[in-house]
């Protein structure tokens, strides 16, 4: 059996794996990638972030076209099927794979196709192949997969998870989504935007309860406008399967009939077949790996990053975690722990938040004030027709320090990063005064910061 040795072997080619491999290679180490998919990019590129956001963009464009009076002369409103809009996602995935493959080629990082399994803390085998690889260090970046609860038949052609939904070959009129987390809410808005009736089953009392209450309420309102009915405080009991529909039974006694069911209630780390038991590495109930603030596992030469370690399970954070994990090996002084992460939720409209909510500050008895800018009052939003939404800034009543940014509406995930840059500064540079002493281009969405700052400071002075 062949055996090759490297300084670092990265298992997984998603955002965390790619960042870890590129960073270590550029710092002069010998690096190899093990990829269990046909092409690089991980679940992020093939099943998660990229295709779902490309799909959302296509749906949003159709919605904008149908709502724009400029296009009335072209005929009646357009209705497209899920399969038609998903073609755009296929193109984006292809372009992403080509680009990322080129990264590895240019940096001369070999890619080994297959599933890795540890033999000992320095050796892995590629399952089903006569190939062993050894390394001084490993970075596990295998990502996560949708959770499949017992008692649900995912082999049925009308039961989907967030991975398999992209290959759906039916055109549903009514959709039941089990789970109202980020993924559930995103797909609820996608199907709602396509004209489907959506039943969103939520075990919690409100949508995305980690959000500022005002933002969560706004999301619920706009989902209702898209034909989404949110059923809160509901728990799944069983399903009844038919050739052309599914009946979902809830513990409250309710029965819901729909064309398809999308199960979007949780994800598990991809660690099941890694042979971690052979090296004494344990996982939690979600098959995730515990790491310290250097992304080091309990096995000293093995590190982990990305969704496989849990929070925050975001592609952008995974990139930084992967880079930090490889720095912990090759440049310890440059290793940093990812902590301040903006949440991007690609519903229609989208949401992005960072920092404290009003609820949290109230519980902590911290004096604060709020400033708001409504998109409908900004020139740029009036020009583009994207007038739904607002920017909400929460700041300390006395020091004026920016404590929280909550944005709902078009480009929210872009807009939040302006405030993020200010929040990361030391006092007094992290003050609301920055937005009053900085000139913003006009018309832009960025000037919403000045409007929100003026609104908030007028309540203090």
C-alpha positions, 0 to 999 in steps of 0.5 A: 500500500502506497504511503506519502508524508506531508507536514499538514493534511487537511480533511475537507475542502470547504471554506475552513479546509481551503483556508487552512491549506492555502495559509499553510502552503503559503507559509512554506509547509507541504500540504495535501487536501482530502476531498470526499466529493467529486470536486472541491468546495465542500457542502458550502459550494455544492449543497449549502451556502452557494446554491441556496443563495443563488436560488434565492437571488433568482427568486428575488429577481422574479419577484422584482420583475413582477412588482416593477411597473416598468415591465407591465407592458411586457405582459402578465406576471411571470411564474417560474418553477423551482427547477427553472430558477435552480439553473442559475444555481447550477451555473454559480456552483460550476464557476465556484468549483472551477475557481477553487480548483484553480487555487489548488493547482496554482499553489501545487496542493495535491487533492486526494479524492476519497473518504479519510479514516484515521489509523493512528494520530499520524496516519489516515487511509482512503477508504476503498483505495490502496492509499495511506497518507501520513502527516505531522499535523491534521486539520479536520474540516469535514463540515456538517450534514442535515440531521435525520431524525429516526422515524422519518423516511428520507428515501420517500421521493417527497421528503427532502432535507436542505441538501437533497431539496436542490435536486427536487424534480416535482413542482409543489404548490404547498410545502411543509418545512419542519424547523424554523431556524435560519435554513428553514426561514430562508427556504420558506421565503424562497418557496413563498416567493415562488408562489407556494403556500408554506407551512413553517413548523416552529418548536419555539415561541417565535421566529429566530429568537436570538434576533432582536425582537423588532427584527424577528417581528418584521421577518414574521410579517414579511413571511406572511406576505409571501404566503408563509404560515408560521406555526409556533410551539409545535412539535413533530409526531409522525408522517403519513406517506402517499404517492402524491402528498405527505400528511404531517401529524403534530403533537398538538393534534394538527394534521397538515397535508402538503406536496412535499416536506422539507426537514430543516431542523438541525445539522450534525458534524461529519465525523461518523466515519473518520475513525476518531475512536482509534485516536481517542477523539470524542464527539458530542451528541451532534457529532461535533468536535471540541477544540480550544481557543487555538482550534486544537483538539484533545489530540495535540497534533490534530486541529479542527475548524468550520461546521464540524466544531459547531458555532457559528456554522457560517461560511465566512467564520469557517474561512477565518477558523481554518486560517487560524487553525493552520496558523496555530500549527505554522505561525502561533503568534498569528493565531486568533480566535474567531468571536465577533461574527455578524449573522447573515440570514438570506431570507427575503428581505435579508437580515444581518445583525451583530452585537447586543439586542435590546432584550440582552441589554435590558436584562443586564441593566445597561443604559442604552438608546436606539437610532433607526433609519428606515430604508423607505426614507433613503434616496438609494432605496427609493431609486432601486425600489427596495424600500422595505427595511431599516437599520437599527443602531443600539448604543450606550446612553452615556459613552455613546459606544456602539453596542449592536447593529440590526439590519433588515432589508435589501443588502443587509448583509453588506450594510452591517460590515460598516458598523462592524468596523466601528465596533471593533475599534477601541474607545472613543473611536467606537462611538456613534459620533463617527457616523456624524463626522464621516462623509458618505457617498450620496445616494447610498445605503451606507448613509443610513448610518448617519440617519440612524445616528442622528435619530439616536443622538437626538434622543440623548441630547 
